[in-house]
Amino acid sequence: MRAHHIDRPADLDVVRDSYDRVADNYAEMVATTGMGDIRRHPWLKASVDAFADSVAGLGPVLDVGCGPGTVTAYLAERGLDVSGVDLSPRMVENARRLHPECRFEVASATELDLAGESLGGVLGWWSLFNLPRDVLPQVLGMFARALRPGGHLITGTHVGDEDFPRTEAYGGVPVRWTTYRWRPEQLVALIERAGLRSVAELRLPDDEFSGPGVVVMARRPG
């Protein structure tokens, strides 16, 4: 039994099935277009590098919503003790195929059983935007409890005022999920209410792959 219950999103199974359908296309697009590959985006790479420097030596790092494992593998190359989890079994299959040197498991952000003060760092790298507005604060609270004092969370997400129901994605594959978009100040407020202290924020304009985004890094005091 988990010490802290997190509500299960009503559309969890539908979202999982959708990501299973797009997983192969997504992995191919990362490889061929650079979408999602931080090595090709200097500001995103700099953010992840700063996170890696901040959590080095603090303990294990968990990449929640790791997709095909691109960022997980990058952090492993940086010398971190990092593993990845993803809601989609097919995403995890791709991650294991592409990065056999790394550890990946199938799990939803709402189903994790994380011990208190067990992690040096947590990533939610454009992977939490499908969580309903009443569920995301619960997940952030779990992350805050799981971090050791001085540990860091880094998260990136889509910016906007309205939620966006998706019916196709990544090459026209049919999907059913909602992208919950947040204003940067709203996201920072949620993170700080969870018990973390915001230390950096990067706002990004829209580009060829996505609309505007924000990256927030936060630290557990202590």
N, C-alpha and C positions, 0 to 999 in steps of 0.2 A: 504493500500500500504506500502510495506517495503521501508525504506529510502535507503537501499543499495541492488541493484539487484544482485542476484547470478545466474549464468547460470545454466540451468537445464541439467544434463547429458543426452545425447541422449539415453543411455541404462537404464535409471532409472526404467522404468516399468519392464523390463526384470530382472534387479537385484532384485527388490522387489519380483517378482514372484519366483525367485530362492531361496531367503531367506525364503519365505513362505513354500516352499517345504522341506527345511532342518530344519525348526524350531523345530519340535518335536524330530528329531534325535539329534540335537545339545543340546537341553535341557536335554535329556536322557544321552548323553555323558558327560556333565558337572557333572551330578549327580553320574554317575557310574565310570568314569575314572579320574575325577579331571581336565580334560581339561577346561581351562577358569575359574577355581575356584582359586582365589588368595590365599585362605587360605592354599592351598596345595603347594604353590610356594613361599618360604620365601622372595626372592628378589622382586618379584612382590608385595607381601603383604606389604613389607617395603616401596615400592614406593608409594602405595596408602595410607598407614598410614602417610607418610610424607606429602602427598597432603592434607589429612584430617586435620592434625595438622595445616597446613599453612593457610587453608581457614576457620577454625573454627571461628565463630562470624562475618564473613565478609558478609554474606547474602546467598541467595539460591544458590544451586549447581545443575547443569544440566549434566546428563549423556547422551551424544549424541551417539546413536547407542548402546543402553543398552542391546540388545539381550534379554535373559530370565531374566534379572534383577539381576544377581548375584552380581555385584559390587555395583549397586544402593542400594541393600538391606544391603550390608556390611557397606556402608557409613551411611545409616540410623541408623544402630546399633551403629555406632560411634557418633551418636547424631546430624548429619548434616541435614539440611533442603534440602533434595535432591529429585529430580524427574528424570524420565528417558523417553527418546523418542527413537523410532526406526522406520526405514523405513517399516518394515514388520509387518502387522497386526497380523500374527500368532505368531511372536516373542512376541509381546505385550500381546497377549492372554496368552501365557505361563508365562510371567513375572507377570501378574495380578493373575494368578492361584497360582504360587509358592510363591509370595510375596504380599499378599493382603493388607498388611499394608503400602505399598508404592504406589506412584502415577506414572502412565505410560500413555503415549499418542503415537499415530501413527504420525510420521512426519519424513521427510527426513532432513538431515543436510542442504540441499540447500533450504528448504522451511520454515525454522524457521523465526519467526518475533521477534527478541530479542531487547528489549529496551536498549539503551545505559546505561552503568554503572549500570546494573540491577542484576548482578550475582557476587557472591563471588568466584565461581569456575566453571570450565567446564572440562569435561572429553571427550576425543575421544579415548577410550580404545580399540585398535585394531578394530576400526569401521570406519575409514576414508580411508582405503586403496583402496576402490572401486571408490573413487572420481578421475576423470581425472586430469591430471597434470595441466591443466589450471583452474580447478575448486577449487582444494584444497587451493590455496592461497586466493581465495575469501572467503572461509569458515573460514579460520584462521583469516582473517581480521574482519569478523563478530564477531568471538569469542573475539578478542581483544577489539573491541568496546563495547561488552556486559559486559566485566569484569569491576568491580569497581577498582579504584587504589589500588594496593596491592593484588588484586585477582590473582588466579593461573589457568593455563591450564596444564593438564597432558594428554599426548597422547602416545600411543604405536603403533608401526606398523612393518611391515615386511621389512627387509633390503635386498637390492640387487641392481643390475645394470639393470635388464631387467624386463619388465612387463610380467605377467604370466596369460594367458587366462585359466580359470578353466572350465572344462566340467563336473566334478563330485566333491562332497565334503561330508564330514561327513557321512561316511558309504556307499559311492557309489551312493548317490542321484544325479540325473542329474541336473546340474546348468549351467548358462551362466553368467559369470562375469569375469572381469579382475582385478587381484591383481596388483596394481601399487606399485612397490617397490622403496624405496628411500635409498640412502646412509645417514648415520646419519648426516653428515655435511650439506647435502642438506636440510634435514628436519629442522635442527636448523636454517639455513639461512632463510628458508621460515617463520618460526615462528618469527624470529627477524625482518624481513621485515614487518611483520604484525603489529609490534609495541610492541611486548613483549620482555622480557629479559630472556634468558635461565639461569636457576639456577642449573639444575642438569641433568645428562644424564646417563642412564644405558644401556650398550650394552649386549645382550644376545646371546649365541651360539644356534645352532639348538638343538632341543630336539625331543622326540618321537612324538610330535604333530605338530611341525612347524619348519620352517627354522629359520635362525637368525633374531633377532628383536632388537628394540631399544625403550626405554622409555625416553621421554623428559618432564621435568617440566619447565614451564616458568611463569614469573610474569609480571603483568602490572605495570609499574613504577608509582610512586606517593605515 
